[in-house]
Amino acid sequence: MKVSERNFTRRIDLTSLQLFVAVCELGSIGKAAEREFIAASAVSKRLSDLEATLDTPLLYRHTRGVDLTPAGESLLHHARSVLFSLEKMQGELSEYADGVRGHVRVHASISAIVQFLPEDLGAFIREHSAVKIDLEEHLSTEVVRAVREGAADLGICNANALATAGAGELQSRPYRRDQLVLIVPSGHPLSGQGALPFEASLDFDHVGLHANSSIYLAMHQAAAEHGRAIKLRIHVTGLDAMCRMIHNGLGVGVMPLRAFELMHGVGNLDSVALTDDWAQRSIDLVARDFSTLPVTARTLVDHLTSRAGTPDAAAE
């Protein structure tokens, strides 16, 4: 880092950033001073010092209050990010005082959560009881974005989402494989016919997942390649809801085979294997840089990758 850059980081005052954000949010130095319980003159002095440090005006001052300059708008974005990160750091570090010796933020797709993570994370926690795992369900493309932006330490998603989301700067490791199948009501014309291409389902109404889900995007692309459209009757957000809709005659649907097997009893349904190449999928672990993850996160990655060679571990 250059000397000038080191001096810059030393001269930036977090209190001044907090006051700057307050002034921007309230549009007034006086109102910000009241909210932060500090004299208006002190707020004004800190803002002037901040402008001197940055060598650029941040605010247009007028009788009605203040407006942001272009430089001020840029600083506001970065200041909010810095303060938010500090709040998260404080919250996570406070957990160590309560005995939590590790904290990993994980974002994962619904396919990974339903099929594999309950057993895999359960086994990990039994070995590392002092570790806290924050798990959030998101679409695969959103998982990639969360990892890229630092909102998640580790992502678990459909491997194709990495290319779709333009995540060339991220690293990935194989985790699991799954197989997509067509779900139909028992007695449906497609039931019991053996493996079929997805195109054979396009004559029937469909119950689909979220329009941006990796499964629906693959279905849409496959239909388009055959010059067809999916007769979508309804979108649902969960696999159990999809099964119930299909059971009640609202259409057919596509979901991972393992997920369907785990939800046995949700309707009188059959699964039909799909012969399309895209029906065989890889689920990957994603990180900005696996080597720089905290020790606890690296331990979790090692645990999950060790289970990559056991596709039926979820049935243990």
TIMI-997671 format. One line per 3 residues: number of its first residue (from 0); their letters; for each residue x, y, z of N, C-alpha, C. Coordinates in steps of 0.1 Angstrom, whole numbers, plus 2048, in hexadecimal, padded with zeros to 3 digits. Example, Ala and Ser with C-alpha at 12.3 -4.5 7.8 and 13.67 -1.06 7.14 Angstrom:
<vofis>
0 = as = 884:7C7:84E:87B:7D3:84E:884:7DF:84E | 880:7EA:847:889:7F5:847:881:800:84F
</vofis>
This chain:
<vofis>
0 = mkv = 808:7F4:800:800:800:800:809:80D:800 | 805:816:7F8:80D:823:7F8:80C:82B:805 | 816:833:807:816:83B:813:809:844:814
3 = ser = 806:84A:809:7FA:852:809:7ED:84B:80C | 7ED:83E:808:7E1:836:80B:7E1:833:81A | 7EC:830:820:7ED:82D:82E:7E9:839:836
6 = nft = 7ED:845:832:7E9:851:839:7DA:853:838 | 7D5:850:82C:7C6:852:82A:7BE:84A:834 | 7C2:83D:835:7BA:834:83E:7BC:838:84D
9 = rri = 7C7:83E:850:7C9:842:85E:7C2:84F:861 | 7BF:857:857:7B9:864:859:7AA:864:859 | 7A4:859:853:796:858:852:791:854:860
12 = dlt = 787:85C:865:782:85A:872:774:854:871 | 772:848:878:765:841:877:75A:849:87C | 75C:851:887:751:85A:88C:74D:864:882
15 = slq = 757:86A:87B:754:873:870:74B:86D:865 | 74F:860:862:747:859:857:739:857:85C | 737:853:869:72A:851:86E:722:85E:86E
18 = lfv = 728:869:872:721:876:872:71E:87A:863 | 727:877:85A:724:87B:84C:718:873:847 | 717:866:84A:70B:85E:846:6FF:864:84C
21 = avc = 6FF:868:859:6F4:86D:860:6EF:87A:859 | 6F9:883:855:6F5:890:84F:6EF:88D:841 | 6F4:883:83A:6EF:87F:82D:6E0:87A:82E
24 = elg = 6DE:872:838:6D1:86C:83A:6C6:876:83E | 6CA:880:846:6C1:88A:84B:6C1:897:843 | 6CB:898:83A:6CB:8A4:832:6CE:8B1:839
27 = sig = 6D3:8B0:846:6D5:8BC:84E:6E0:8B9:858 | 6E9:8C2:85A:6F4:8C1:864:6ED:8C2:872 | 6E4:8CB:873:6DD:8CD:880:6D5:8C1:885
30 = kaa = 6CE:8BB:87C:6C6:8AF:87F:6CF:8A3:883 | 6DA:8A2:87B:6E4:897:87E:6EA:899:88C | 6ED:8A6:88F:6F3:8A9:89C:6E9:8A5:8A7
33 = ere = 6DC:8A8:8A5:6D2:8A4:8B0:6D1:895:8B1 | 6D1:88E:8A6:6D0:87F:8A7:6DC:879:8AD | 6E8:87E:8AA:6F4:878:8AF:6F9:87E:8BC
36 = fia = 6F1:887:8C2:6F4:88E:8CF:702:894:8CF | 704:89D:8C5:710:8A4:8C4:70D:8B2:8BF | 716:8BC:8C2:713:8CA:8BE:714:8CB:8AF
39 = asa = 70C:8D3:8A9:70C:8D5:89B:719:8DA:896 | 720:8E3:89E:72D:8E8:89A:737:8DD:899 | 736:8D3:8A2:740:8C8:8A2:73E:8C0:896
42 = vsk = 731:8BE:892:72E:8B6:886:734:8BD:87A | 731:8CA:879:736:8D2:86E:745:8D1:86D | 74C:8D2:878:75B:8D2:879:760:8C4:874
45 = rls = 759:8B9:878:75E:8AC:873:75C:8AA:864 | 751:8B0:85F:74E:8AF:851:759:8B7:849 | 75C:8C2:84E:766:8CB:847:774:8C4:848
48 = dle = 777:8BD:853:784:8B6:854:784:8AA:84A | 778:8A3:849:777:898:840:779:89D:831 | 773:8A8:82E:775:8AD:820:784:8B1:81E
51 = atl = 78A:8B6:828:798:8BA:827:7A1:8AD:825 | 79D:8A3:82C:7A5:896:82B:7A4:891:81D | 797:891:817:795:88C:80A:798:895:7FF
54 = dtp = 79A:8A2:803:79E:8AD:7F9:793:8AF:7EF | 787:8AE:7F3:77B:8B0:7EA:76F:8B3:7F2 | 766:8BC:7ED:75A:8BF:7F4:750:8B3:7F3
57 = lly = 74A:8B1:7FE:740:8A6:7FF:732:8AA:800 | 72F:8B7:804:722:8BC:806:720:8C9:800 | 714:8CC:7FA:710:8D9:7F6:708:8DF:802
60 = rht = 70D:8E9:809:706:8EE:815:6FD:8FA:811 | 6F1:8FA:815:6E8:905:812:6DE:907:81E | 6D6:911:81D:6CE:915:829:6C4:90A:82D
63 = rgv = 6C0:901:823:6B6:8F7:826:6BC:8EA:82B | 6CA:8E9:82B:6D1:8DD:82F:6DD:8DA:826 | 6DF:8CE:822:6EA:8CA:81A:6E6:8C1:80F
66 = dlt = 6ED:8C1:804:6EC:8B7:7F9:6FA:8B1:7F7 | 6FA:8A5:7F1:706:89E:7EF:70C:8A2:7E1 | 719:8A4:7E1:721:8A6:7D5:723:898:7CF
69 = pag = 727:897:7C3:72A:889:7BD:734:882:7C6 | 73E:889:7CB:748:882:7D4:741:87D:7E1 | 738:885:7E6:730:882:7F2:728:875:7F0
72 = esl = 722:874:7E4:71A:868:7E1:722:85C:7E1 | 72E:85D:7DB:737:852:7DB:73C:84E:7EA | 73F:858:7F2:743:855:7FF:738:84F:807
75 = lhh = 72C:854:805:720:84F:80D:71F:83F:80A | 720:83B:7FE:720:82D:7FB:72A:825:802 | 737:82A:802:742:823:809:741:824:818
78 = ars = 73C:82F:81D:73B:831:82B:731:827:831 | 725:826:82A:71B:81C:82F:720:80E:82F | 728:80B:825:72E:7FD:824:737:7FB:82F
81 = vlf = 740:805:832:74A:803:83D:743:802:84A | 739:80A:84D:732:80A:85A:72A:7FD:85C | 724:7F8:851:71D:7EC:851:726:7E0:855
84 = sle = 732:7E0:84E:73B:7D6:851:740:7D6:85F | 742:7E2:865:746:7E3:873:73B:7DE:87C | 72F:7E1:879:724:7DB:881:724:7CC:881
87 = kmq = 725:7C6:875:725:7B8:874:731:7B2:87C | 73D:7B9:87A:749:7B4:881:747:7B4:890 | 740:7BF:895:73E:7C0:8A4:734:7B5:8A8
90 = gel = 72A:7B2:8A0:720:7A8:8A4:727:79A:8A4 | 72F:797:89A:735:78A:899:740:788:8A4 | 748:793:8A7:752:791:8B1:74C:790:8BF
93 = sey = 740:796:8C1:73A:795:8CE:736:787:8D1 | 733:77F:8C6:72F:771:8C8:73B:769:8CE | 747:76D:8CB:753:766:8D0:753:767:8DF
96 = adg = 74F:773:8E4:74F:775:8F2:745:76C:8F9 | 73B:768:8F1:730:75F:8F7:734:750:8F5 | 740:74E:8EF:744:740:8EE:744:73A:8E0
99 = vrg = 73F:742:8D6:73F:73D:8C8:74D:73F:8C3 | 753:734:8BE:761:735:8BA:762:735:8AB | 758:736:8A4:758:737:896:74B:73B:890
102 = hvr = 74B:742:884:73F:747:87E:741:747:86F | 738:73F:868:739:73E:85A:72C:742:854 | 72C:74B:84A:720:750:843:71F:748:836
105 = vha = 714:740:834:712:738:829:705:73B:822 | 706:73E:815:6FA:73F:80C:6FA:733:803 | 6EE:72D:802:6ED:721:7FA:6E0:721:7F2
108 = sis = 6DF:719:7E7:6D3:717:7DF:6CA:70E:7E6 | 6BD:70E:7E2:6B3:705:7E8:6B6:6F7:7E6 | 6BC:6F4:7DA:6C0:6E6:7D7:6CA:6E0:7E1
111 = aiv = 6D4:6E8:7E4:6DE:6E4:7ED:6D9:6E3:7FB | 6D0:6EC:7FF:6CB:6EC:80D:6C1:6E0:80F | 6B9:6DE:805:6AF:6D3:807:6B6:6C5:806
114 = qfl = 6C0:6C3:7FD:6C5:6B6:7FA:6D1:6B2:804 | 6DA:6BB:806:6E7:6B7:80C:6EA:6BE:819 | 6E8:6CB:81B:6ED:6D3:826:6E8:6CF:834
117 = ped = 6DC:6CB:835:6D8:6C7:843:6E1:6BC:849 | 6E4:6B2:841:6EC:6A7:846:6FB:6AB:847 | 700:6B2:83D:70E:6B6:83D:711:6C0:847
120 = lga = 709:6CA:849:70B:6D4:853:709:6CF:861 | 6FF:6C6:862:6FD:6BF:86F:709:6B7:874 | 70F:6B0:86A:71B:6A8:86E:727:6B2:872
123 = fir = 727:6BD:86B:732:6C7:86E:730:6CD:87C | 724:6D1:87F:721:6D7:88C:723:6CD:898 | 721:6C0:895:723:6B6:8A0:732:6B5:8A3
126 = ehs = 73A:6B8:899:749:6B8:89B:74E:6C5:8A0 | 747:6D0:89D:74C:6DD:8A0:740:6E5:8A6 | 73D:6E1:8B2:731:6E7:8B9:732:6F6:8BC
129 = avk = 73E:6FB:8BD:73F:709:8C0:73F:712:8B4 | 73C:70D:8A8:73C:715:89C:72D:719:899 | 72B:725:895:71E:72A:891:71E:72B:882
132 = idl = 714:725:87C:712:726:86D:705:72E:86A | 706:739:863:6FB:741:85E:6F8:73C:850 | 6ED:735:84E:6EA:730:841:6DD:737:83C
135 = eeh = 6DE:73C:82F:6D3:743:829:6D1:73C:81B | 6C4:73B:818:6C0:735:80B:6BE:740:801 | 6C5:73F:7F5:6C4:748:7EA:6C4:741:7DD
138 = lst = 6C0:748:7D2:6C2:743:7C5:6D1:742:7C2 | 6D5:739:7B9:6E3:737:7B7:6EA:743:7B2 | 6E4:74B:7A9:6EA:758:7A5:6EC:762:7B0
141 = evv = 6E3:762:7BA:6E4:76A:7C5:6EF:765:7CF | 6F0:758:7D0:6FB:753:7D8:709:757:7D3 | 70A:757:7C6:717:75B:7C0:719:76A:7C3
144 = rav = 70F:772:7C1:710:781:7C4:714:783:7D3 | 70E:77C:7DC:711:77E:7EA:71F:77B:7ED | 725:770:7E7:733:76D:7E9:73C:778:7E4
147 = reg = 738:77C:7D7:740:787:7D1:741:793:7D9 | 735:797:7DF:734:7A4:7E6:738:7A2:7F5 | 73B:796:7F9:740:795:807:735:793:811
150 = aad = 728:791:80C:71D:78F:816:71D:780:81B | 724:777:814:725:769:818:734:765:817 | 739:75D:821:746:758:820:746:74C:816
153 = lgi = 73C:745:816:73B:739:80D:72E:738:806 | 72E:734:7FA:722:732:7F2:721:724:7ED | 715:71E:7EC:713:711:7E7:707:712:7DD
156 = cna = 70B:70F:7D1:701:711:7C6:704:709:7BA | 6FA:709:7B0:6FC:703:7A4:708:708:79C | 711:6FF:798:71D:703:791:71B:70C:785
159 = nal = 710:70A:77E:70D:712:772:70B:721:776 | 707:724:782:704:731:786:711:73A:786 | 71C:733:788:729:73B:788:72C:741:77A
162 = ata = 729:73A:770:72B:740:762:720:74A:75F | 713:747:763:708:74F:761:70A:75D:768 | 70F:75D:774:710:769:77C:71D:770:779
165 = gag = 725:76B:770:732:772:76D:73B:772:779 | 73D:767:77F:745:766:78C:753:761:789 | 75A:765:77E:767:760:77B:771:763:786
168 = elq = 76F:76D:78E:779:770:798:778:768:7A5 | 76D:760:7A6:76B:757:7B1:771:74A:7AF | 773:743:7BB:778:735:7BA:76D:72B:7BD
171 = srp = 76E:71F:7B8:764:715:7BB:76A:707:7BD | 763:6FF:7C4:767:6F1:7C7:75B:6E8:7C6 | 75C:6DC:7C0:750:6D4:7BF:74B:6CF:7CD
174 = yrr = 73E:6CF:7CE:738:6CA:7DB:730:6BE:7D9 | 725:6BF:7D1:71C:6B4:7CE:717:6B4:7C0 | 711:6A9:7BC:70A:6A8:7AF:6FC:6A4:7B2
177 = dql = 6F3:6A9:7AA:6E5:6A5:7AB:6DF:6A3:79D | 6D3:69D:79D:6CC:699:790:6BE:69F:790 | 6BB:6A6:786:6AD:6AC:785:6A4:6A2:77E
180 = vli = 698:6A1:784:68E:698:77E:681:69F:77C | 678:699:774:66B:69F:772:661:699:77C | 65A:6A1:783:650:69C:78D:642:69D:787
183 = vps = 63B:692:787:62E:692:781:624:68B:78B | 617:68E:78A:60E:686:793:60D:678:78F | 60B:66F:798:60A:660:795:5FE:65F:78B
186 = ghp = 600:657:781:5F6:655:777:5F7:65F:76B | 601:668:76C:602:672:761:607:66B:755 | 604:670:749:609:669:73C:618:667:73B
189 = lsg = 620:66F:742:62E:66E:742:634:665:74D | 62B:661:756:62F:658:761:632:64A:75C | 63D:644:761:640:636:75E:646:634:750
192 = qga = 649:63E:748:64E:63D:73B:65E:63C:73B | 664:63C:746:673:63B:746:678:649:744 | 685:64A:741:68C:657:73F:686:65E:732
195 = lpf = 685:66B:734:67F:673:729:687:680:727 | 688:686:71B:68D:693:719:684:69E:71F | 689:6A9:724:681:6B3:729:676:6B8:71F
198 = eas = 67A:6B8:712:670:6BC:708:663:6B5:709 | 663:6A9:70D:656:6A1:70E:64D:6A7:718 | 652:6AF:721:649:6B5:72B:642:6C2:727
201 = ldf = 647:6C7:71B:642:6D5:717:634:6D5:712 | 62E:6C9:710:620:6C9:70D:617:6CB:719 | 61C:6CB:725:614:6CC:731:617:6D9:739
204 = dhv = 60E:6DD:741:610:6E8:74A:61B:6E5:753 | 622:6F0:758:62D:6EE:761:62B:6F6:76E | 630:6F1:779:632:6F8:785:641:6FB:786
207 = glh = 644:708:786:653:70B:786:657:712:793 | 664:711:795:66A:719:7A0:66C:727:79B | 672:72F:7A4:674:73E:7A1:67B:73F:793
210 = ans = 676:74A:78C:67B:74C:77F:68A:74E:77D | 691:751:788:69F:753:787:6A7:747:78D | 6A0:73D:791:6A6:731:797:6AE:72A:78C
213 = siy = 6B9:723:790:6C1:71C:786:6B9:711:77E | 6B0:70A:786:6A8:700:77F:69F:706:775 | 698:710:778:68E:716:76E:696:71C:762
216 = lam = 6A2:722:765:6A9:728:75A:6AE:71C:750 | 6B2:711:756:6B6:706:74D:6AA:700:745 | 69E:700:74C:692:6FB:745:68E:705:73A
219 = hqa = 68F:712:73C:68C:71C:732:695:71B:726 | 6A2:719:729:6AB:718:71E:6A9:70C:716 | 6A6:701:71C:6A4:6F4:715:697:6F5:70C
222 = aae = 68D:6FB:712:681:6FD:709:684:706:6FD | 68B:711:700:68E:71A:6F5:696:713:6EA | 69F:70A:6EE:6A7:703:6E4:69F:6FA:6DA
225 = hgr = 693:6F6:6DF:68A:6EE:6D7:67F:6F7:6D1 | 680:704:6D2:677:70D:6CD:669:70C:6D3 | 669:709:6E0:65D:707:6E8:65D:711:6F3
228 = aik = 651:712:6FA:650:71A:706:64A:711:711 | 64E:714:71D:649:70D:728:63B:712:72C | 631:709:72D:624:70D:731:624:70E:740
231 = lri = 628:719:745:62A:71B:753:61D:720:759 | 617:718:762:60B:71B:769:60D:723:776 | 618:720:77D:61A:727:78A:629:726:78D
234 = hvt = 62E:730:794:63B:730:79A:63A:72E:7A9 | 643:726:7AF:643:724:7BD:651:726:7C2 | 653:728:7CF:660:72B:7D4:666:71F:7DC
237 = gld = 65F:714:7DD:664:709:7E5:661:6FC:7DE | 669:6F2:7E0:667:6E5:7DA:65B:6DD:7E0 | 658:6DF:7ED:64C:6D9:7F2:640:6DF:7EC
240 = amc = 640:6EC:7EA:634:6F2:7E4:632:6ED:7D5 | 63D:6EB:7CE:63D:6E6:7C1:636:6D8:7C1 | 63A:6CF:7CA:634:6C2:7CB:625:6C2:7CE
243 = rmi = 621:6CB:7D7:613:6CC:7DA:60B:6D1:7CE | 610:6DA:7C6:609:6E0:7BB:608:6D5:7B0 | 613:6CD:7AE:613:6C2:7A4:609:6B8:7A8
246 = hng = 609:6B4:7B5:5FF:6AA:7BA:5F1:6AE:7B8 | 5EE:6BB:7B8:5E0:6C0:7B6:5DD:6C4:7A8 | 5E5:6BF:79F:5E2:6C0:790:5E5:6CD:789
249 = lgv = 5EE:6D5:78F:5F1:6E2:789:5FC:6E1:77F | 602:6D5:77D:60D:6D4:772:617:6CA:777 | 622:6CA:76F:62E:6C2:772:639:6CB:776
252 = gvm = 644:6C6:77C:64F:6CE:780:65C:6C7:780 | 667:6CF:781:674:6C9:781:67B:6CD:78E | 681:6C3:795:688:6C5:7A1:693:6BB:7A3
255 = plr = 69C:6BD:7AC:6A7:6B2:7AE:6A1:6A5:7B4 | 6A6:69A:7AF:6A1:68D:7B3:6A2:68B:7C2 | 6AE:68F:7C8:6B0:68D:7D6:6A6:695:7DE
258 = afe = 6A3:6A1:7DA:699:6A9:7E1:68B:6A3:7E1 | 687:69D:7D5:67B:696:7D4:67A:68A:7DD | 685:683:7DE:685:677:7E6:683:67A:7F5
261 = lmh = 689:686:7F9:688:68A:807:67B:68F:80B | 673:693:800:665:698:803:65A:68E:800 | 65E:681:801:654:676:7FF:648:678:808
264 = gvg = 63C:676:802:630:678:80A:629:686:807 | 631:68F:800:62B:69C:7FC:623:69A:7EF | 618:693:7EF:610:691:7E3:613:683:7DD
267 = nld = 60A:67F:7D4:60B:672:7CD:612:675:7C0 | 61F:674:7C0:627:679:7B5:631:66E:7B0 | 635:670:7A4:640:667:79E:64B:670:798
270 = sva = 657:66B:798:662:672:792:666:66B:785 | 66A:673:77B:66E:66D:76E:67B:673:76B | 685:66A:768:693:66F:765:693:677:758
273 = ltd = 69B:681:758:69D:68A:74C:6AA:686:745 | 6AA:685:738:6B6:680:730:6BF:68C:72C | 6BA:699:72E:6C2:6A4:72A:6CF:6A6:732
276 = dwa = 6D9:6AB:72C:6E6:6AC:732:6E5:6B6:73E | 6DD:6C0:73D:6DC:6CA:748:6D5:6C5:754 | 6CF:6B9:753:6C8:6B3:75F:6D3:6AE:769
279 = qrs = 6DF:6AC:764:6EA:6A7:76D:6F2:6B4:771 | 6F1:6B7:77E:6F7:6C4:782:702:6C2:78D | 70A:6CC:78D:715:6CD:798:711:6D8:7A1
282 = idl = 713:6D6:7AE:711:6E0:7B8:71F:6E3:7BE | 723:6F0:7BE:730:6F3:7C2:730:6FC:7CE | 73C:6FC:7D5:73F:706:7DF:746:711:7D9
285 = var = 742:71D:7DD:748:72A:7D7:74D:733:7E2 | 759:739:7DF:75F:743:7E8:767:74C:7E0 | 76A:758:7E6:772:761:7DF:780:75C:7DE
288 = dfs = 785:756:7E9:792:750:7E9:792:746:7F5 | 792:739:7F2:792:72F:7FC:79D:730:806 | 7A9:734:801:7B5:734:809:7B5:73F:813
291 = tlp = 7AD:74A:811:7AC:755:81A:7A0:755:824 | 798:74A:823:78C:749:82C:791:747:83A | 789:74C:844:78D:749:852:78E:73A:854
294 = vta = 795:737:85F:798:729:862:78B:721:863 | 781:726:86A:775:71F:86B:76E:71C:85E | 76E:726:855:768:724:848:76F:71A:840
297 = rtl = 77D:71A:841:785:710:839:782:702:83F | 780:701:84C:77D:6F4:851:770:6EF:84C | 766:6F8:84B:759:6F4:845:75A:6F0:837
300 = vdh = 762:6F7:82F:764:6F4:821:76B:6E6:820 | 775:6E3:828:77B:6D6:828:771:6CB:82B | 768:6CE:835:75E:6C4:838:754:6C1:82D
303 = lts = 750:6CC:826:746:6CA:81B:74C:6C4:80F | 759:6C7:80C:75F:6C1:800:762:6B3:803 | 764:6AF:80F:767:6A1:812:75B:698:810
306 = rag = 74F:69E:80F:743:697:80D:73F:697:7FE | 747:69E:7F6:744:69F:7E7:744:691:7E1 | 74C:688:7E6:74D:67B:7E0:743:671:7E5
309 = tpd = 73A:676:7EE:730:66D:7F3:722:672:7F0 | 71D:670:7E3:711:676:7DE:705:671:7E6 | 705:666:7ED:6FA:661:7F4:6FB:664:803
312 = aaa = 704:66D:807:706:670:815:6FA:675:81C | 6F2:67C:814:6E6:682:819:6DC:678:81E | 6DE:66B:81A:6D5:661:81E:6DA:65A:82B
315 = e = 6E6:65E:830:6EB:657:83C:6E2:659:848
</vofis>
